[in-house]
Amino acid sequence: MIKISGLNKKYGSKSVLSDINAEFSQGRIYGIIGENGAGKTTLFRCIAGLEKYEGEITSDLVPLKNHIGLLFTDPFFFSKITGEEYIRLLCNAHDKAIGDVSEKNIFDLPLSSYVSTYSTGMKKRLALLAVFLQDNSYLVLDEPFNGLDINGSIILSEILLKFKELNKTILLSSHIFSTLRDTCDEIMVLKDGTFTETFSRENFDRLETEIKHSAVGNKIAQLGLE
């Protein structure tokens, strides 16, 4: 369980997160959606202990940061590191022994090659694999489906559902609504730095309709297509 109470975050005089209150339970997947700049990445960084903030973030496991598998939208890689070295580096940081990495290479990555030679999609799969092998109780994934092909997206969805069965707590953001529909138990809307609504699975259709209406509006008519 992760509980957030009265979370506020500012950069100088600019408020990025305002009075965030939420509770994330074990064995559930939570989707966090919002327009670019709504505060999703900042919220994830606060949860992971990478940002100073006002308010309180508590969890069943202390310190929380030692039990989080964190994925950034654009993961950082050293220029001269192989795929296998990257995985071992992240797993060693969490005191996780993983044995023969090649046996767990579910994305068929060239683990002996430098990551600098990987495509964008390969880098995303490598970062995901490293997070999965750390075996953390909490997963915080910022746009995990970005850069994945259809096979990678299917594999990721199934892995997330398996982690849910294993009673892990998962937070993820995505601009692809179908990925949230397939995996999430709840979807929370972050707007202007605060949660405005929470939708349970039975209300996902209504949420999708609201998103389409808000996004499209009269823009098609403006084009004058006939």
C-alpha positions in Angstrom: 0.0 0.0 0.0 1.1 3.5 -0.8 -0.7 6.4 0.7 -0.3 10.1 -0.3 -1.6 12.8 1.9 -1.7 16.6 1.1 1.1 16.4 -1.4 2.2 19.7 -2.8 5.1 20.4 -5.2 6.5 23.7 -6.5 9.3 24.7 -8.7 10.0 28.2 -7.5 6.7 30.0 -7.5 5.1 27.6 -10.0 2.8 25.0 -8.4 3.1 21.6 -10.2 1.2 19.4 -7.7 -1.6 20.7 -5.4 -3.2 18.8 -2.5 -2.7 15.3 -3.9 -4.5 12.7 -1.8 -4.6 9.0 -2.9 -4.2 5.4 -1.7 -2.9 2.6 -3.9 -3.6 -0.9 -2.6 -1.8 -4.2 -3.2 -2.8 -6.3 -6.1 -4.3 -3.5 -8.1 -3.2 -1.5 -11.2 -3.8 2.2 -11.3 -3.7 4.3 -14.5 -2.7 8.0 -14.2 -3.8 10.1 -17.1 -3.6 13.8 -18.0 -2.4 16.2 -20.6 1.2 16.9 -21.1 2.4 19.1 -18.2 -0.4 17.9 -15.9 2.2 16.6 -13.3 2.3 12.9 -13.9 6.1 12.5 -14.1 6.6 14.9 -11.2 4.2 12.8 -9.1 6.0 9.6 -9.9 9.4 11.3 -9.1 7.9 12.3 -5.7 6.7 8.8 -4.9 10.2 7.4 -5.9 11.9 9.9 -3.5 13.6 11.9 -6.3 11.9 15.2 -5.5 11.4 17.2 -2.3 7.8 18.0 -1.6 5.3 19.1 1.0 2.9 16.6 2.5 3.4 12.9 3.2 3.9 9.7 1.3 3.8 6.5 3.4 3.9 2.8 2.6 3.9 -0.7 4.1 7.5 -1.1 3.2 10.1 1.4 4.5 12.0 3.1 3.0 9.6 3.2 0.0 12.3 4.0 -2.5 14.1 0.7 -1.9 11.0 -1.2 -3.0 10.0 0.6 -6.1 10.7 -0.5 -9.7 10.8 2.8 -11.5 10.6 3.3 -15.3 11.1 6.8 -16.8 9.6 7.7 -20.2 13.1 8.0 -21.6 15.4 5.8 -19.5 19.1 6.9 -19.1 21.8 4.6 -20.3 25.6 4.9 -20.0 27.2 5.1 -23.4 29.5 2.1 -23.0 27.3 -0.5 -21.3 25.9 -3.7 -22.7 22.3 -4.8 -22.2 23.4 -7.5 -19.8 25.6 -5.1 -17.8 22.7 -2.7 -17.5 20.3 -5.3 -16.2 22.9 -6.5 -13.6 23.7 -3.0 -12.5 20.0 -2.3 -11.7 19.4 -5.6 -10.1 22.6 -5.3 -8.0 21.3 -1.9 -6.8 18.3 -3.7 -5.3 20.4 -6.7 -4.0 18.6 -9.0 -6.5 20.5 -12.0 -7.7 19.3 -13.0 -11.2 21.6 -15.8 -12.4 21.8 -16.4 -16.1 20.2 -13.3 -17.7 19.9 -14.9 -21.1 17.3 -17.3 -19.7 15.1 -14.4 -18.8 15.6 -12.5 -22.1 11.8 -12.5 -22.9 12.2 -9.6 -25.5 15.0 -11.4 -27.4 17.4 -8.5 -27.0 21.1 -8.6 -28.1 22.3 -8.4 -24.5 26.0 -8.6 -25.4 25.8 -5.5 -27.5 26.2 -1.9 -26.4 22.9 -0.3 -25.5 24.0 2.7 -27.7 23.4 0.4 -30.7 19.8 -0.3 -29.7 16.7 1.2 -31.3 14.3 3.3 -29.2 12.0 0.3 -28.9 14.8 -2.0 -27.8 15.9 0.4 -25.2 12.4 0.6 -23.8 12.2 -3.2 -23.7 15.6 -3.4 -21.9 14.6 -0.9 -19.3 11.3 -2.8 -18.7 13.1 -6.2 -18.4 15.5 -4.7 -15.8 12.6 -3.4 -13.8 10.8 -6.7 -13.9 13.8 -8.7 -12.8 14.3 -6.5 -9.7 11.2 -8.1 -8.2 10.0 -5.0 -6.4 6.7 -4.8 -4.5 5.8 -1.5 -6.2 6.0 -0.6 -9.9 5.9 3.0 -11.0 5.9 3.1 -14.8 5.9 6.3 -16.8 4.6 5.7 -20.3 5.8 2.0 -20.4 4.0 1.3 -23.7 5.8 4.1 -25.7 8.1 2.7 -28.3 6.9 -0.8 -28.1 5.6 -2.7 -31.1 2.3 -4.7 -30.9 4.1 -7.9 -29.7 5.9 -6.0 -27.0 2.7 -4.2 -25.9 0.9 -7.6 -25.6 3.7 -9.1 -23.5 3.8 -6.0 -21.3 0.1 -6.1 -20.7 0.2 -9.8 -19.7 3.2 -9.3 -17.4 1.4 -6.4 -15.6 -1.6 -8.7 -15.1 0.7 -11.4 -13.7 2.3 -8.9 -11.3 -1.2 -8.0 -10.2 -1.9 -11.7 -9.4 1.4 -11.6 -7.3 -0.2 -8.8 -5.2 2.1 -6.0 -6.4 1.0 -2.4 -6.5 1.3 -0.9 -10.0 1.0 2.7 -11.1 1.4 3.6 -14.8 0.7 6.4 -17.1 -0.2 6.1 -20.8 -1.5 8.2 -23.6 -2.9 5.0 -25.2 -6.3 4.4 -23.7 -6.6 0.8 -24.9 -3.5 -0.2 -22.8 -5.2 1.3 -19.7 -8.5 -0.4 -20.4 -6.8 -3.8 -20.8 -4.8 -3.6 -17.6 -6.1 -1.1 -15.0 -8.5 -1.5 -12.1 -8.9 2.3 -11.8 -7.9 5.3 -13.9 -7.3 8.6 -12.1 -7.4 11.9 -14.0 -4.7 14.4 -13.1 -5.5 17.9 -14.2 -3.6 21.1 -13.4 -1.6 19.3 -10.7 -4.5 17.6 -8.8 -6.7 14.5 -9.1 -10.1 15.6 -10.4 -11.8 12.2 -11.0 -11.3 8.5 -10.4 -13.0 5.9 -12.7 -13.5 2.3 -11.8 -13.4 -0.4 -14.6 -17.2 -0.3 -15.1 -17.0 3.4 -16.0 -14.1 3.2 -18.5 -16.5 3.6 -21.4 -17.8 6.9 -20.0 -14.2 8.1 -19.4 -13.2 7.3 -23.0 -16.3 9.1 -24.3 -15.4 12.1 -22.2 -11.8 12.1 -23.4 -12.9 11.9 -27.1 -15.4 14.7 -26.7 -12.9 17.0 -24.9 -10.1 16.2 -27.4 -12.0 16.4 -30.6 -14.7 19.0 -30.0 -15.4 20.8 -33.2 -11.9 20.3 -34.7 -13.1 18.0 -37.4 -15.7 20.5 -38.5 -13.1 23.2 -38.6 -11.2 21.3 -41.3 -14.2 21.6 -43.6 -13.8 18.0 -44.8 -16.6 17.1 -47.3 
